[in-house]
Amino acid sequence: MKSIKALLLTTVVASGIACASNSSREKIPTNDPVVLKEAFQGRFYIGTALNLDQIWERDGEAIALVQQQFNSIVAENCMKSMYLQPREGEFNFTDADRFVAFGQKHDMHLVGHTLIWHSQAPRWFFLMKMEKTYRAMY
């Protein structure tokens, strides 16, 4: 009985896959690429994370794909605390500013992402001076 159920299930799944692949070939011409940001326009943003090579436009192929398919971006790492403030009171917004400029240049929705991440926070970030600790406790 188990083998009959398994055979029946396999047949149904295989038939479904065959039908789905046939119908999808009929609906989407191979010479007309689907543009995700256009397919979902007005419903929600289609986003991707950008690394420094993309933000600084050193990766032409990736930039072309980002411009074609996406309308929303998030910074992969450049806006995390270890890069924005590597030492207490010392700030570096060079890459973060470039990320924002990239988004504005390409008319993209910008999304903030994980300012504090356990493995990408500067060492000083989680250390308090004893005097501050004492005051906070009492």
N, CA, C and O atoms as CSV, one atom per row, in Angstrom:
chain,resi,resn,atom,element,x,y,z
A,1,MET,N,N,0.816,-1.190,0.000
A,1,MET,CA,C,0.000,0.000,0.000
A,1,MET,C,C,0.871,1.269,0.000
A,1,MET,O,O,0.555,2.243,-0.684
A,2,LYS,N,N,1.989,1.247,0.788
A,2,LYS,CA,C,2.877,2.401,0.838
A,2,LYS,C,C,3.490,2.679,-0.527
A,2,LYS,O,O,3.625,3.839,-0.917
A,3,SER,N,N,3.861,1.641,-1.254
A,3,SER,CA,C,4.485,1.845,-2.565
A,3,SER,C,C,3.480,2.402,-3.568
A,3,SER,O,O,3.861,3.170,-4.452
A,4,ILE,N,N,2.224,2.038,-3.453
A,4,ILE,CA,C,1.196,2.572,-4.357
A,4,ILE,C,C,0.994,4.061,-4.071
A,4,ILE,O,O,0.883,4.863,-4.998
A,5,LYS,N,N,0.947,4.433,-2.778
A,5,LYS,CA,C,0.791,5.842,-2.419
A,5,LYS,C,C,1.998,6.654,-2.910
A,5,LYS,O,O,1.842,7.754,-3.439
A,6,ALA,N,N,3.181,6.103,-2.730
A,6,ALA,CA,C,4.391,6.788,-3.163
A,6,ALA,C,C,4.394,6.970,-4.680
A,6,ALA,O,O,4.742,8.042,-5.174
A,7,LEU,N,N,4.005,5.920,-5.427
A,7,LEU,CA,C,3.943,6.002,-6.880
A,7,LEU,C,C,2.909,7.031,-7.323
A,7,LEU,O,O,3.162,7.815,-8.238
A,8,LEU,N,N,1.752,7.029,-6.678
A,8,LEU,CA,C,0.696,7.974,-7.006
A,8,LEU,C,C,1.153,9.417,-6.725
A,8,LEU,O,O,0.941,10.316,-7.538
A,9,LEU,N,N,1.775,9.613,-5.575
A,9,LEU,CA,C,2.268,10.937,-5.216
A,9,LEU,C,C,3.336,11.407,-6.203
A,9,LEU,O,O,3.327,12.565,-6.621
A,10,THR,N,N,4.244,10.526,-6.570
A,10,THR,CA,C,5.291,10.863,-7.531
A,10,THR,C,C,4.686,11.244,-8.875
A,10,THR,O,O,5.135,12.200,-9.508
A,11,THR,N,N,3.678,10.510,-9.315
A,11,THR,CA,C,3.015,10.787,-10.587
A,11,THR,C,C,2.328,12.145,-10.568
A,11,THR,O,O,2.414,12.908,-11.530
A,12,VAL,N,N,1.648,12.439,-9.469
A,12,VAL,CA,C,0.953,13.724,-9.345
A,12,VAL,C,C,1.961,14.878,-9.351
A,12,VAL,O,O,1.761,15.878,-10.041
A,13,VAL,N,N,3.036,14.736,-8.584
A,13,VAL,CA,C,4.053,15.785,-8.524
A,13,VAL,C,C,4.709,15.973,-9.885
A,13,VAL,O,O,4.873,17.105,-10.338
A,14,ALA,N,N,5.081,14.894,-10.536
A,14,ALA,CA,C,5.717,14.976,-11.850
A,14,ALA,C,C,4.776,15.622,-12.875
A,14,ALA,O,O,5.210,16.431,-13.695
A,15,SER,N,N,3.505,15.267,-12.825
A,15,SER,CA,C,2.525,15.867,-13.740
A,15,SER,C,C,2.396,17.361,-13.480
A,15,SER,O,O,2.332,18.160,-14.414
A,16,GLY,N,N,2.359,17.728,-12.208
A,16,GLY,CA,C,2.256,19.145,-11.849
A,16,GLY,C,C,3.452,19.938,-12.336
A,16,GLY,O,O,3.308,21.046,-12.852
A,17,ILE,N,N,4.628,19.368,-12.169
A,17,ILE,CA,C,5.847,20.051,-12.625
A,17,ILE,C,C,5.841,20.189,-14.144
A,17,ILE,O,O,6.190,21.242,-14.677
A,18,ALA,N,N,5.448,19.137,-14.830
A,18,ALA,CA,C,5.400,19.175,-16.294
A,18,ALA,C,C,4.406,20.224,-16.774
A,18,ALA,O,O,4.700,20.987,-17.694
A,19,CYS,N,N,3.235,20.265,-16.157
A,19,CYS,CA,C,2.229,21.259,-16.550
A,19,CYS,C,C,2.703,22.673,-16.242
A,19,CYS,O,O,2.529,23.586,-17.049
A,20,ALA,N,N,3.295,22.844,-15.082
A,20,ALA,CA,C,3.767,24.174,-14.691
A,20,ALA,C,C,4.861,24.658,-15.626
A,20,ALA,O,O,4.867,25.821,-16.029
A,21,SER,N,N,5.789,23.771,-15.976
A,21,SER,CA,C,6.869,24.209,-16.848
A,21,SER,C,C,6.365,24.478,-18.257
A,21,SER,O,O,6.874,25.383,-18.919
A,22,ASN,N,N,5.385,23.726,-18.734
A,22,ASN,CA,C,4.813,23.980,-20.051
A,22,ASN,C,C,4.064,25.305,-20.079
A,22,ASN,O,O,4.223,26.096,-21.009
A,23,SER,N,N,3.242,25.545,-19.049
A,23,SER,CA,C,2.469,26.773,-19.045
A,23,SER,C,C,3.358,27.985,-18.850
A,23,SER,O,O,3.072,29.046,-19.404
A,24,SER,N,N,4.431,27.859,-18.074
A,24,SER,CA,C,5.307,29.016,-17.880
A,24,SER,C,C,6.069,29.342,-19.156
A,24,SER,O,O,6.355,30.511,-19.413
A,25,ARG,N,N,6.401,28.347,-19.955
A,25,ARG,CA,C,7.073,28.617,-21.227
A,25,ARG,C,C,6.150,29.359,-22.179
A,25,ARG,O,O,6.604,30.184,-22.971
A,26,GLU,N,N,4.880,29.075,-22.107
A,26,GLU,CA,C,3.932,29.740,-22.999
A,26,GLU,C,C,3.714,31.195,-22.586
A,26,GLU,O,O,3.486,32.047,-23.445
A,27,LYS,N,N,3.780,31.492,-21.296
A,27,LYS,CA,C,3.471,32.828,-20.808
A,27,LYS,C,C,4.640,33.794,-20.913
A,27,LYS,O,O,4.423,34.984,-21.145
A,28,ILE,N,N,5.871,33.325,-20.750
A,28,ILE,CA,C,7.030,34.215,-20.727
A,28,ILE,C,C,7.908,33.942,-21.937
A,28,ILE,O,O,8.575,32.910,-21.998
A,29,PRO,N,N,7.917,34.854,-22.898
A,29,PRO,CA,C,8.794,34.671,-24.050
A,29,PRO,C,C,10.259,34.746,-23.615
A,29,PRO,O,O,10.612,35.536,-22.740
A,30,THR,N,N,11.094,33.932,-24.220
A,30,THR,CA,C,12.498,33.880,-23.820
A,30,THR,C,C,13.264,35.137,-24.208
A,30,THR,O,O,14.291,35.439,-23.601
A,31,ASN,N,N,12.790,35.872,-25.201
A,31,ASN,CA,C,13.499,37.076,-25.617
A,31,ASN,C,C,13.042,38.330,-24.868
A,31,ASN,O,O,13.575,39.412,-25.113
A,32,ASP,N,N,12.083,38.214,-23.975
A,32,ASP,CA,C,11.550,39.335,-23.199
A,32,ASP,C,C,11.867,39.113,-21.724
A,32,ASP,O,O,11.101,38.441,-21.032
A,33,PRO,N,N,12.981,39.663,-21.222
A,33,PRO,CA,C,13.331,39.411,-19.817
A,33,PRO,C,C,12.332,40.071,-18.862
A,33,PRO,O,O,11.800,41.146,-19.141
A,34,VAL,N,N,12.094,39.411,-17.746
A,34,VAL,CA,C,11.223,39.948,-16.715
A,34,VAL,C,C,12.028,40.945,-15.891
A,34,VAL,O,O,13.142,40.643,-15.464
A,35,VAL,N,N,11.479,42.113,-15.669
A,35,VAL,CA,C,12.106,43.123,-14.821
A,35,VAL,C,C,11.317,43.156,-13.519
A,35,VAL,O,O,10.162,43.580,-13.483
A,36,LEU,N,N,11.967,42.696,-12.444
A,36,LEU,CA,C,11.273,42.527,-11.168
A,36,LEU,C,C,10.652,43.817,-10.652
A,36,LEU,O,O,9.502,43.815,-10.214
A,37,LYS,N,N,11.395,44.917,-10.696
A,37,LYS,CA,C,10.862,46.162,-10.142
A,37,LYS,C,C,9.637,46.640,-10.923
A,37,LYS,O,O,8.781,47.325,-10.364
A,38,GLU,N,N,9.544,46.289,-12.197
A,38,GLU,CA,C,8.369,46.649,-12.991
A,38,GLU,C,C,7.217,45.676,-12.744
A,38,GLU,O,O,6.055,46.079,-12.707
A,39,ALA,N,N,7.544,44.401,-12.577
A,39,ALA,CA,C,6.508,43.389,-12.353
A,39,ALA,C,C,5.740,43.641,-11.056
A,39,ALA,O,O,4.555,43.319,-10.964
A,40,PHE,N,N,6.410,44.213,-10.056
A,40,PHE,CA,C,5.777,44.435,-8.754
A,40,PHE,C,C,5.556,45.915,-8.454
A,40,PHE,O,O,5.277,46.282,-7.312
A,41,GLN,N,N,5.677,46.763,-9.467
A,41,GLN,CA,C,5.517,48.200,-9.285
A,41,GLN,C,C,4.151,48.516,-8.664
A,41,GLN,O,O,3.125,47.992,-9.098
A,42,GLY,N,N,4.155,49.360,-7.665
A,42,GLY,CA,C,2.918,49.733,-6.998
A,42,GLY,C,C,2.487,48.766,-5.912
A,42,GLY,O,O,1.568,49.062,-5.148
A,43,ARG,N,N,3.143,47.609,-5.832
A,43,ARG,CA,C,2.799,46.621,-4.796
A,43,ARG,C,C,3.817,46.655,-3.662
A,43,ARG,O,O,3.453,46.786,-2.494
A,44,PHE,N,N,5.081,46.538,-4.011
A,44,PHE,CA,C,6.158,46.636,-3.029
A,44,PHE,C,C,7.490,46.820,-3.748
A,44,PHE,O,O,7.614,46.587,-4.950
A,45,TYR,N,N,8.471,47.243,-2.972
A,45,TYR,CA,C,9.810,47.449,-3.523
A,45,TYR,C,C,10.527,46.118,-3.697
A,45,TYR,O,O,10.288,45.162,-2.960
A,46,ILE,N,N,11.397,46.079,-4.673
A,46,ILE,CA,C,12.284,44.937,-4.882
A,46,ILE,C,C,13.690,45.426,-4.546
A,46,ILE,O,O,14.226,46.306,-5.220
A,47,GLY,N,N,14.282,44.853,-3.503
A,47,GLY,CA,C,15.540,45.380,-3.012
A,47,GLY,C,C,16.694,44.408,-3.031
A,47,GLY,O,O,16.529,43.199,-3.195
A,48,THR,N,N,17.869,44.981,-2.855
A,48,THR,CA,C,19.092,44.209,-2.776
A,48,THR,C,C,20.085,44.930,-1.867
A,48,THR,O,O,19.982,46.138,-1.653
A,49,ALA,N,N,21.037,44.183,-1.343
A,49,ALA,CA,C,22.101,44.760,-0.515
A,49,ALA,C,C,23.298,45.087,-1.405
A,49,ALA,O,O,23.645,44.319,-2.302
A,50,LEU,N,N,23.918,46.226,-1.149
A,50,LEU,CA,C,25.062,46.640,-1.945
A,50,LEU,C,C,26.339,46.610,-1.112
A,50,LEU,O,O,26.359,47.036,0.043
A,51,ASN,N,N,27.406,46.096,-1.728
A,51,ASN,CA,C,28.715,46.127,-1.073
A,51,ASN,C,C,29.496,47.338,-1.584
A,51,ASN,O,O,28.993,48.099,-2.409
A,52,LEU,N,N,30.703,47.511,-1.101
A,52,LEU,CA,C,31.478,48.705,-1.466
A,52,LEU,C,C,31.808,48.784,-2.956
A,52,LEU,O,O,31.806,49.878,-3.522
A,53,ASP,N,N,32.088,47.661,-3.599
A,53,ASP,CA,C,32.373,47.693,-5.040
A,53,ASP,C,C,31.168,48.196,-5.829
A,53,ASP,O,O,31.325,48.873,-6.846
A,54,GLN,N,N,29.997,47.872,-5.371
A,54,GLN,CA,C,28.788,48.335,-6.058
A,54,GLN,C,C,28.494,49.795,-5.720
A,54,GLN,O,O,28.148,50.580,-6.602
A,55,ILE,N,N,28.630,50.157,-4.449
A,55,ILE,CA,C,28.373,51.538,-4.035
A,55,ILE,C,C,29.306,52.511,-4.757
A,55,ILE,O,O,28.888,53.587,-5.183
A,56,TRP,N,N,30.559,52.120,-4.884
A,56,TRP,CA,C,31.542,52.976,-5.559
A,56,TRP,C,C,31.577,52.729,-7.070
A,56,TRP,O,O,32.428,53.276,-7.771
A,57,GLU,N,N,30.665,51.918,-7.563
A,57,GLU,CA,C,30.471,51.629,-8.996
A,57,GLU,C,C,31.729,51.092,-9.672
A,57,GLU,O,O,32.086,51.506,-10.775
A,58,ARG,N,N,32.395,50.157,-8.982
A,58,ARG,CA,C,33.578,49.487,-9.538
A,58,ARG,C,C,33.224,48.154,-10.186
A,58,ARG,O,O,34.066,47.543,-10.845
A,59,ASP,N,N,31.986,47.698,-10.004
A,59,ASP,CA,C,31.531,46.415,-10.545
A,59,ASP,C,C,30.412,46.684,-11.554
A,59,ASP,O,O,29.229,46.666,-11.214
A,60,GLY,N,N,30.812,46.932,-12.788
A,60,GLY,CA,C,29.868,47.338,-13.831
A,60,GLY,C,C,28.721,46.366,-14.072
A,60,GLY,O,O,27.577,46.787,-14.248
A,61,GLU,N,N,29.018,45.070,-14.081
A,61,GLU,CA,C,27.961,44.067,-14.314
A,61,GLU,C,C,26.928,44.088,-13.194
A,61,GLU,O,O,25.725,44.023,-13.447
A,62,ALA,N,N,27.399,44.179,-11.971
A,62,ALA,CA,C,26.478,44.213,-10.832
A,62,ALA,C,C,25.639,45.488,-10.855
A,62,ALA,O,O,24.440,45.448,-10.576
A,63,ILE,N,N,26.255,46.606,-11.184
A,63,ILE,CA,C,25.529,47.881,-11.236
A,63,ILE,C,C,24.439,47.820,-12.295
A,63,ILE,O,O,23.321,48.279,-12.063
A,64,ALA,N,N,24.754,47.260,-13.447
A,64,ALA,CA,C,23.753,47.132,-14.513
A,64,ALA,C,C,22.564,46.293,-14.038
A,64,ALA,O,O,21.412,46.641,-14.296
A,65,LEU,N,N,22.846,45.198,-13.349
A,65,LEU,CA,C,21.778,44.340,-12.830
A,65,LEU,C,C,20.951,45.068,-11.768
A,65,LEU,O,O,19.722,44.989,-11.770
A,66,VAL,N,N,21.626,45.773,-10.867
A,66,VAL,CA,C,20.926,46.530,-9.817
A,66,VAL,C,C,20.004,47.568,-10.449
A,66,VAL,O,O,18.840,47.679,-10.064
A,67,GLN,N,N,20.509,48.319,-11.405
A,67,GLN,CA,C,19.700,49.351,-12.061
A,67,GLN,C,C,18.518,48.752,-12.809
A,67,GLN,O,O,17.431,49.331,-12.818
A,68,GLN,N,N,18.718,47.614,-13.429
A,68,GLN,CA,C,17.657,47.002,-14.220
A,68,GLN,C,C,16.563,46.386,-13.353
A,68,GLN,O,O,15.379,46.552,-13.649
A,69,GLN,N,N,16.939,45.679,-12.289
A,69,GLN,CA,C,15.985,44.847,-11.570
A,69,GLN,C,C,15.455,45.423,-10.248
A,69,GLN,O,O,14.383,45.017,-9.798
A,70,PHE,N,N,16.167,46.342,-9.627
A,70,PHE,CA,C,15.834,46.743,-8.266
A,70,PHE,C,C,15.475,48.220,-8.151
A,70,PHE,O,O,15.963,49.054,-8.914
A,71,ASN,N,N,14.616,48.529,-7.187
A,71,ASN,CA,C,14.251,49.920,-6.921
A,71,ASN,C,C,14.425,50.273,-5.443
A,71,ASN,O,O,13.984,51.333,-4.999
A,72,SER,N,N,15.062,49.394,-4.692
A,72,SER,CA,C,15.318,49.612,-3.277
A,72,SER,C,C,16.674,48.993,-2.920
A,72,SER,O,O,17.012,47.905,-3.386
A,73,ILE,N,N,17.444,49.703,-2.086
A,73,ILE,CA,C,18.757,49.188,-1.704
A,73,ILE,C,C,18.979,49.334,-0.203
A,73,ILE,O,O,18.396,50.196,0.455
A,74,VAL,N,N,19.838,48.467,0.312
A,74,VAL,CA,C,20.281,48.513,1.694
A,74,VAL,C,C,21.795,48.320,1.673
A,74,VAL,O,O,22.324,47.589,0.835
A,75,ALA,N,N,22.481,48.974,2.589
A,75,ALA,CA,C,23.935,48.827,2.654
A,75,ALA,C,C,24.279,47.482,3.286
A,75,ALA,O,O,23.722,47.111,4.319
A,76,GLU,N,N,25.187,46.768,2.665
A,76,GLU,CA,C,25.600,45.475,3.206
A,76,GLU,C,C,26.337,45.652,4.529
A,76,GLU,O,O,25.990,44.996,5.511
A,77,ASN,N,N,27.330,46.509,4.578
A,77,ASN,CA,C,28.116,46.678,5.801
A,77,ASN,C,C,28.501,48.120,6.122
A,77,ASN,O,O,28.756,48.430,7.286
A,78,CYS,N,N,28.550,48.993,5.152
A,78,CYS,CA,C,29.169,50.307,5.358
A,78,CYS,C,C,28.436,51.196,6.346
A,78,CYS,O,O,28.978,52.225,6.752
A,79,MET,N,N,27.235,50.841,6.745
A,79,MET,CA,C,26.520,51.662,7.716
A,79,MET,C,C,26.468,51.001,9.097
A,79,MET,O,O,25.715,51.431,9.971
A,80,LYS,N,N,27.259,49.975,9.278
A,80,LYS,CA,C,27.344,49.347,10.597
A,80,LYS,C,C,28.306,50.136,11.470
A,80,LYS,O,O,29.196,50.822,10.968
A,81,SER,N,N,28.120,50.034,12.760
A,81,SER,CA,C,28.842,50.892,13.708
A,81,SER,C,C,30.365,50.775,13.621
A,81,SER,O,O,31.058,51.771,13.826
A,82,MET,N,N,30.898,49.611,13.330
A,82,MET,CA,C,32.358,49.471,13.284
A,82,MET,C,C,32.978,50.291,12.156
A,82,MET,O,O,34.160,50.629,12.211
A,83,TYR,N,N,32.188,50.612,11.137
A,83,TYR,CA,C,32.683,51.429,10.037
A,83,TYR,C,C,32.331,52.905,10.236
A,83,TYR,O,O,33.111,53.785,9.872
A,84,LEU,N,N,31.165,53.172,10.812
A,84,LEU,CA,C,30.749,54.558,11.025
A,84,LEU,C,C,31.506,55.233,12.165
A,84,LEU,O,O,31.811,56.423,12.086
A,85,GLN,N,N,31.814,54.475,13.232
A,85,GLN,CA,C,32.512,55.043,14.388
A,85,GLN,C,C,33.499,54.008,14.929
A,85,GLN,O,O,33.256,53.397,15.970
A,86,PRO,N,N,34.603,53.816,14.225
A,86,PRO,CA,C,35.555,52.771,14.614
A,86,PRO,C,C,36.162,52.999,15.999
A,86,PRO,O,O,36.481,52.044,16.707
A,87,ARG,N,N,36.319,54.268,16.380
A,87,ARG,CA,C,36.800,54.625,17.716
A,87,ARG,C,C,35.828,55.649,18.292
A,87,ARG,O,O,35.274,56.471,17.562
A,88,GLU,N,N,35.632,55.594,19.582
A,88,GLU,CA,C,34.660,56.484,20.228
A,88,GLU,C,C,34.937,57.941,19.858
A,88,GLU,O,O,36.040,58.454,20.048
A,89,GLY,N,N,33.909,58.586,19.328
A,89,GLY,CA,C,34.018,59.993,18.959
A,89,GLY,C,C,34.634,60.252,17.599
A,89,GLY,O,O,34.688,61.401,17.162
A,90,GLU,N,N,35.101,59.213,16.915
A,90,GLU,CA,C,35.717,59.357,15.586
A,90,GLU,C,C,34.761,58.757,14.552
A,90,GLU,O,O,34.524,57.549,14.545
A,91,PHE,N,N,34.218,59.604,13.685
A,91,PHE,CA,C,33.210,59.164,12.724
A,91,PHE,C,C,33.759,59.149,11.307
A,91,PHE,O,O,34.612,59.962,10.950
A,92,ASN,N,N,33.260,58.214,10.504
A,92,ASN,CA,C,33.641,58.111,9.096
A,92,ASN,C,C,32.381,57.805,8.290
A,92,ASN,O,O,31.888,56.677,8.301
A,93,PHE,N,N,31.869,58.806,7.598
A,93,PHE,CA,C,30.648,58.641,6.815
A,93,PHE,C,C,30.922,58.561,5.313
A,93,PHE,O,O,29.985,58.641,4.518
A,94,THR,N,N,32.170,58.406,4.910
A,94,THR,CA,C,32.531,58.421,3.489
A,94,THR,C,C,31.745,57.378,2.691
A,94,THR,O,O,31.095,57.714,1.701
A,95,ASP,N,N,31.803,56.125,3.115
A,95,ASP,CA,C,31.104,55.059,2.380
A,95,ASP,C,C,29.587,55.169,2.539
A,95,ASP,O,O,28.845,54.918,1.589
A,96,ALA,N,N,29.128,55.539,3.723
A,96,ALA,CA,C,27.686,55.691,3.961
A,96,ALA,C,C,27.123,56.821,3.099
A,96,ALA,O,O,26.041,56.688,2.528
A,97,ASP,N,N,27.851,57.924,3.007
A,97,ASP,CA,C,27.412,59.028,2.149
A,97,ASP,C,C,27.372,58.603,0.685
A,97,ASP,O,O,26.474,58.991,-0.062
A,98,ARG,N,N,28.352,57.805,0.289
A,98,ARG,CA,C,28.385,57.315,-1.093
A,98,ARG,C,C,27.198,56.390,-1.369
A,98,ARG,O,O,26.627,56.418,-2.459
A,99,PHE,N,N,26.827,55.569,-0.376
A,99,PHE,CA,C,25.658,54.694,-0.505
A,99,PHE,C,C,24.400,55.534,-0.752
A,99,PHE,O,O,23.616,55.238,-1.654
A,100,VAL,N,N,24.220,56.568,0.045
A,100,VAL,CA,C,23.044,57.440,-0.102
A,100,VAL,C,C,23.078,58.136,-1.464
A,100,VAL,O,O,22.051,58.232,-2.136
A,101,ALA,N,N,24.244,58.616,-1.871
A,101,ALA,CA,C,24.377,59.273,-3.175
A,101,ALA,C,C,24.031,58.312,-4.314
A,101,ALA,O,O,23.384,58.700,-5.287
A,102,PHE,N,N,24.464,57.063,-4.187
A,102,PHE,CA,C,24.144,56.049,-5.208
A,102,PHE,C,C,22.623,55.881,-5.317
A,102,PHE,O,O,22.068,55.875,-6.416
A,103,GLY,N,N,21.967,55.746,-4.174
A,103,GLY,CA,C,20.514,55.585,-4.172
A,103,GLY,C,C,19.792,56.778,-4.764
A,103,GLY,O,O,18.831,56.614,-5.516
A,104,GLN,N,N,20.246,57.979,-4.432
A,104,GLN,CA,C,19.626,59.183,-4.985
A,104,GLN,C,C,19.868,59.286,-6.487
A,104,GLN,O,O,18.962,59.631,-7.246
A,105,LYS,N,N,21.076,58.989,-6.905
A,105,LYS,CA,C,21.429,59.054,-8.328
A,105,LYS,C,C,20.547,58.131,-9.166
A,105,LYS,O,O,20.163,58.471,-10.285
A,106,HIS,N,N,20.230,56.960,-8.613
A,106,HIS,CA,C,19.459,55.963,-9.362
A,106,HIS,C,C,17.990,55.928,-8.938
A,106,HIS,O,O,17.265,54.993,-9.279
A,107,ASP,N,N,17.556,56.945,-8.195
A,107,ASP,CA,C,16.157,57.087,-7.766
A,107,ASP,C,C,15.641,55.822,-7.074
A,107,ASP,O,O,14.610,55.265,-7.452
A,108,MET,N,N,16.375,55.388,-6.063
A,108,MET,CA,C,16.039,54.158,-5.350
A,108,MET,C,C,15.602,54.452,-3.924
A,108,MET,O,O,16.022,55.438,-3.317
A,109,HIS,N,N,14.760,53.586,-3.410
A,109,HIS,CA,C,14.308,53.642,-2.020
A,109,HIS,C,C,15.441,53.127,-1.134
A,109,HIS,O,O,15.963,52.037,-1.370
A,110,LEU,N,N,15.822,53.894,-0.124
A,110,LEU,CA,C,16.908,53.492,0.769
A,110,LEU,C,C,16.333,52.876,2.039
A,110,LEU,O,O,15.368,53.388,2.606
A,111,VAL,N,N,16.932,51.779,2.478
A,111,VAL,CA,C,16.494,51.092,3.686
A,111,VAL,C,C,17.655,51.058,4.666
A,111,VAL,O,O,18.781,50.729,4.293
A,112,GLY,N,N,17.379,51.398,5.920
A,112,GLY,CA,C,18.400,51.293,6.955
A,112,GLY,C,C,18.539,49.843,7.396
A,112,GLY,O,O,17.597,49.058,7.284
A,113,HIS,N,N,19.721,49.491,7.901
A,113,HIS,CA,C,19.957,48.081,8.219
A,113,HIS,C,C,20.976,47.934,9.340
A,113,HIS,O,O,22.123,48.357,9.198
A,114,THR,N,N,20.573,47.349,10.428
A,114,THR,CA,C,21.442,46.851,11.479
A,114,THR,C,C,22.605,47.763,11.845
A,114,THR,O,O,23.755,47.473,11.516
A,115,LEU,N,N,22.309,48.851,12.515
A,115,LEU,CA,C,23.365,49.739,12.984
A,115,LEU,C,C,24.298,49.015,13.949
A,115,LEU,O,O,25.517,49.175,13.878
A,116,ILE,N,N,23.726,48.223,14.848
A,116,ILE,CA,C,24.546,47.496,15.821
A,116,ILE,C,C,24.407,46.004,15.557
A,116,ILE,O,O,23.319,45.441,15.678
A,117,TRP,N,N,25.498,45.381,15.203
A,117,TRP,CA,C,25.537,43.947,14.917
A,117,TRP,C,C,26.641,43.355,15.782
A,117,TRP,O,O,27.766,43.854,15.784
A,118,HIS,N,N,26.327,42.306,16.508
A,118,HIS,CA,C,27.246,41.771,17.518
A,118,HIS,C,C,28.671,41.523,17.013
A,118,HIS,O,O,29.630,41.771,17.743
A,119,SER,N,N,28.819,41.050,15.807
A,119,SER,CA,C,30.158,40.721,15.318
A,119,SER,C,C,30.777,41.856,14.500
A,119,SER,O,O,31.914,41.736,14.045
A,120,GLN,N,N,30.045,42.953,14.307
A,120,GLN,CA,C,30.587,44.073,13.537
A,120,GLN,C,C,30.406,45.391,14.290
A,120,GLN,O,O,30.083,46.423,13.701
A,121,ALA,N,N,30.616,45.331,15.578
A,121,ALA,CA,C,30.609,46.537,16.414
A,121,ALA,C,C,32.040,46.762,16.883
A,121,ALA,O,O,32.769,45.807,17.149
A,122,PRO,N,N,32.440,48.022,16.982
A,122,PRO,CA,C,33.794,48.273,17.472
A,122,PRO,C,C,33.918,47.833,18.925
A,122,PRO,O,O,32.938,47.838,19.669
A,123,ARG,N,N,35.103,47.461,19.314
A,123,ARG,CA,C,35.341,46.945,20.662
A,123,ARG,C,C,34.875,47.904,21.746
A,123,ARG,O,O,34.289,47.488,22.746
A,124,TRP,N,N,35.134,49.171,21.544
A,124,TRP,CA,C,34.796,50.161,22.560
A,124,TRP,C,C,33.289,50.272,22.784
A,124,TRP,O,O,32.850,50.736,23.836
A,125,PHE,N,N,32.515,49.858,21.818
A,125,PHE,CA,C,31.066,50.041,21.830
A,125,PHE,C,C,30.395,49.396,23.040
A,125,PHE,O,O,29.408,49.918,23.557
A,126,PHE,N,N,30.925,48.271,23.485
A,126,PHE,CA,C,30.301,47.536,24.583
A,126,PHE,C,C,31.042,47.701,25.909
A,126,PHE,O,O,30.713,47.036,26.892
A,127,LEU,N,N,32.030,48.576,25.937
A,127,LEU,CA,C,32.795,48.787,27.162
A,127,LEU,C,C,32.390,50.101,27.806
A,127,LEU,O,O,32.258,51.121,27.130
A,128,MET,N,N,32.195,50.068,29.113
A,128,MET,CA,C,31.889,51.288,29.853
A,128,MET,C,C,33.008,51.530,30.853
A,128,MET,O,O,33.589,50.590,31.396
A,129,LYS,N,N,33.291,52.760,31.081
A,129,LYS,CA,C,34.269,53.076,32.119
A,129,LYS,C,C,33.647,52.733,33.468
A,129,LYS,O,O,32.430,52.822,33.633
A,130,MET,N,N,34.454,52.351,34.406
A,130,MET,CA,C,33.970,51.928,35.729
A,130,MET,C,C,33.094,52.992,36.384
A,130,MET,O,O,32.088,52.662,37.013
A,131,GLU,N,N,33.461,54.253,36.245
A,131,GLU,CA,C,32.681,55.327,36.855
A,131,GLU,C,C,31.263,55.357,36.285
A,131,GLU,O,O,30.297,55.508,37.034
A,132,LYS,N,N,31.131,55.212,34.947
A,132,LYS,CA,C,29.814,55.193,34.316
A,132,LYS,C,C,29.023,53.972,34.774
A,132,LYS,O,O,27.825,54.071,35.041
A,133,THR,N,N,29.673,52.851,34.865
A,133,THR,CA,C,29.019,51.612,35.309
A,133,THR,C,C,28.495,51.777,36.724
A,133,THR,O,O,27.359,51.407,37.021
A,134,TYR,N,N,29.330,52.335,37.601
A,134,TYR,CA,C,28.945,52.525,38.998
A,134,TYR,C,C,27.724,53.425,39.101
A,134,TYR,O,O,26.777,53.101,39.819
A,135,ARG,N,N,27.730,54.560,38.390
A,135,ARG,CA,C,26.587,55.475,38.406
A,135,ARG,C,C,25.325,54.821,37.859
A,135,ARG,O,O,24.229,55.046,38.375
A,136,ALA,N,N,25.478,54.026,36.831
A,136,ALA,CA,C,24.319,53.368,36.226
A,136,ALA,C,C,23.680,52.338,37.169
A,136,ALA,O,O,22.473,52.100,37.125
A,137,MET,N,N,24.512,51.739,38.015
A,137,MET,CA,C,24.001,50.710,38.921
A,137,MET,C,C,23.344,51.316,40.148
A,137,MET,O,O,22.444,50.697,40.716
A,138,TYR,N,N,23.758,52.506,40.582
A,138,TYR,CA,C,23.239,53.072,41.836
A,138,TYR,C,C,22.575,54.390,41.658
A,138,TYR,O,O,22.095,54.976,42.629
